[in-house]
Amino acid sequence: MKENIRNNELEEIVNNPEAICDFLKKMIIETLKLENVTIGEIDNYAPLFRKGLGLDSIDALELVVAIEKIFNVIIEDEEVGKTAFASIDALADFIQKKYKQE
């Protein structure tokens, strides 16, 4: 996914709350191959794990790798991951804060 995005485009996405949420939804669908899920079906505030999308720990690992690769931000540990992956909105907020620090 990152191969298709230049740094200036990525920065524009990160700086736009609606764009980053849509980008993250698309990234999750593509990374986890969620064939029967559309961007519109993913609520920005719904939990990503258990309820909501029903993702599991294997999914979390795949998403951590994708986020680190695309945004060049590090999810330091499990506690940070739990907070960051609470919802699409929480993940977008985490990335926006970390991306600006890089």
Backbone hydrogen bonds, N-H to C=O, Kabsch-Sander energy under -0.5 kcal/mol:
donor,donor_aa,acceptor,acceptor_aa,energy
4,N,1,M,-1.2
5,I,2,K,-2.0
10,L,6,R,-2.6
11,E,7,N,-2.5
12,E,8,N,-1.8
13,I,9,E,-2.1
14,V,10,L,-2.8
15,N,11,E,-2.1
16,N,13,I,-1.3
20,I,13,I,-0.5
20,I,16,N,-2.8
21,C,17,P,-1.7
22,D,18,E,-2.2
23,F,19,A,-2.6
24,L,20,I,-2.7
25,K,21,C,-2.2
26,K,22,D,-2.4
27,M,23,F,-2.7
28,I,24,L,-2.6
29,I,25,K,-2.5
30,E,26,K,-2.7
31,T,27,M,-3.2
32,L,28,I,-2.4
34,L,29,I,-2.0
35,E,33,K,-1.7
37,V,34,L,-1.5
41,E,38,T,-1.1
42,I,38,T,-0.5
42,I,39,I,-1.4
43,D,41,E,-0.7
46,A,43,D,-0.8
48,L,85,F,-0.7
48,L,86,A,-0.6
50,R,55,L,-1.4
51,K,49,F,-0.7
53,L,47,P,-1.2
54,G,51,K,-1.7
55,L,48,L,-2.2
60,A,56,D,-2.1
61,L,57,S,-2.0
62,E,58,I,-2.0
63,L,59,D,-2.4
64,V,60,A,-2.6
65,V,61,L,-2.1
66,A,62,E,-2.1
67,I,63,L,-2.9
68,E,64,V,-2.6
69,K,65,V,-2.1
70,I,66,A,-2.9
71,F,67,I,-2.6
72,N,67,I,-0.5
72,N,68,E,-1.0
73,V,67,I,-0.6
76,E,74,I,-0.9
81,G,77,D,-2.4
82,K,78,E,-2.6
83,T,79,E,-1.8
84,A,80,V,-2.9
85,F,81,G,-2.9
86,A,83,T,-1.3
87,S,84,A,-0.5
88,I,43,D,-0.5
89,D,44,N,-3.0
91,L,87,S,-2.4
92,A,88,I,-2.7
93,D,89,D,-2.3
94,F,90,A,-2.4
95,I,91,L,-2.5
96,Q,92,A,-2.7
97,K,93,D,-2.2
98,K,94,F,-2.5
99,Y,95,I,-3.2
100,K,96,Q,-1.3
101,Q,97,K,-0.7
101,Q,98,K,-0.6
102,E,98,K,-1.0
102,E,99,Y,-0.5
